[in-house]
Amino acid sequence: MSLLWALALLGAVGQNGTMQDPIVIAHRGASGLRPEHTLAAYTLAIEQGADVIEPDLVPTREGALVARHENEISETTDVAAHPEFANRRATKTIDGATVTGWFTEDFTLAELKTLRAKERLPLLRGTTYDGQFEIPTLAEIIALAKARKVGIYPETKHPTYFAAIGLETDTPLVTALKAAGWDRADAPVYIQSFEVANLQRLHRMTKVRLIQLMDAEGAPADGTRASYAAMASPEGLKAIAAYAYGIGPNKAMIRDGDAVPSSLVADAHAAGLKVHPWTFRAENVFLPASLRAGIDPRARGRLQEEIARYLELGIDGFFTDFPLEGVRARDARRLR
């Protein structure tokens, strides 16, 4: 165990095993440095001091949960290079959008294990580690987290879509948490979703902390709310507090680049909700103009300063592709 990781863990996890604020959430692992949602990315994030690692969960044909950002996997795996799976290419409607590619629900777990991960943003982050890592299962991620004494922050992707095709994901997730001894209020676990109905259902199924994700535009795909903007109002936040522990807003909902901050953090806290914005990335293209380093969109700017701005606003945690930068920003503020 590195000294940095040990100090970060001591600051993030209390003696009773509960998470303390603010937490550093490794977005898809250390995804700025390794292909996302791989054990290599999660392991590096842990070594860099992340408090929790984030797996996005999608099902296989038989219902096993695996970590991919989307069920369409051509952007993050070498599936297109496998001639034996050429006939699996399909076009589907996912949450109202037409998507063409290869989908996890059309593969068995054994078949997915023959694929290898690749970088989703190769023009920004290169392809050095392409072809080296498998797609991990939820069980493998839980085992890693427990062995390294960090938490997990799973997202159930497209829950309404998957339930409609007979691959409901909430029950398998809760079952896995129960098997791990993590189905309790003080477990180092957060479950997140952009939809509402499945979080309300999970509220009845588990005591684990639930996080309502929100984007700067649009509305939940399950049609339960008119817009995320309405959900971010004081009245909307009070409704969320009836079933969730906190919110995970697009960071632009709190502060859009160099603009004046909104009242979202204060409003959420007034409703009794924690606030974990997403996603903090180091490359210039993702940073506000005042924090960029030169004009190359791939160059890494002053990410720690951006995170510090949000910490000053009182956020309770944050998602980042670069956990080490997040830990340094968080700990620098703690040492003041």
Order of alpha helices (4+ residues) and beta strands (2+ residues): alpha-beta-alpha-beta-beta-beta-beta-beta-alpha-alpha-alpha-beta-beta-alpha-alpha-beta-alpha-beta-alpha-alpha-beta-alpha-beta-alpha-beta-alpha
